[in-house]
Amino acid sequence: MKAQGWYRDPYRIHEDRYFSDGQPTKLVRDGGAEDYDPPPLGQPVAELVEASSTQPNDGNDLRRADDSAAGPVTSDKKVFWAILDSIAQGPVN
């Protein structure tokens, strides 16, 4: 069976590295944050060990938009966003 999924990084550069069809990919994970880092050339320095699955967060870091403590839902920089939107829409005919 070929490795598929998250494994402890056998190159010992990152905490975990994603494997697809038995091959290491550039997708890595450190402290729960995912990033890209191509695997180095050469053989891994450690055996493949499947990474434990990440436990879902309990949601205490999320706030509802209608919670007054969450702060404003829209940006103070309305002019900036309006200009950006008009550029994205292209010229008016």
N, C-alpha and C positions, 0 to 999 in steps of 0.2 A: 504494500500500500504506500502510495506517495504522500508526502507531507502536504497538507492543505489546511491553512488557517494560521493562527498566531502561535509562534514558538519562541522560547527564550532565544535571544540573539546568539547564535553559535560563534559569531565573530567577537563577541563580548565588547561591542561598541555601544549598543543600545540595550534597553531592557528586553524588548521583544522585536521580532522581525516577522513579517507575513510571508508565508510560503504558498506558492501556487504550483500545483502539479509537480511537487517535489523540489522546486527551484526557489531560492531566496529571491524576494522582490525588493524594491527600493522603499516599500512602505514599512516604517518603523514606529515604535511607540516607546515613550519615556514618561513615566509619571502619569499615564493616562492620555497624554497629548500625542497625537499622531503627526508624523512628518515624513519627509522623503530623504533617503540617503542610500544611494546605490550600494549593493554589497561589494566589499573589497575583492580584488582578484585573489585567487588562491583558495586553499581549502580552509574550512572552518576550524577553529581551534578547540571547539567543544562539541559534545554530542547533542543531537536534537532532543529537546525536552519541550513538550507541549506546555504552552503558557496557560495558567489558570484563567478561566473566563472572568471578565471584569464584571463586578457587581454593579447593577444599576444604581444611580444616585437616588436618594430618598426624596429629592425635589425641594429640599429646604433652601437651596440656592436660587430658586425661581420665585418670581413675584408676579402677581396678577396685574394687568394693565390698569384695572380700575382701583388698585390699591393706592391711596394717596401718598403713602410712604415710598412708592416706586418712582416718584418723580414724574416729570413731563413725558408724555408719550411721543410727542413730536419734537423735532429739533428747534433750537432757537435760531438756527441759521437758515430760515425760510428762503431768503434771497439766494443763497448758495445753491440750495436744492432746486429752486425754480430755474436758475440758469442751467444747472446740470441737466434737468429734465428737458429744457428747450433745446439744448445741444443734442441730446439723445434722439429727439423727435425729428431733427433735421430742419431745413428751411421751410418756411410757410410759403405755399404757392398762391 
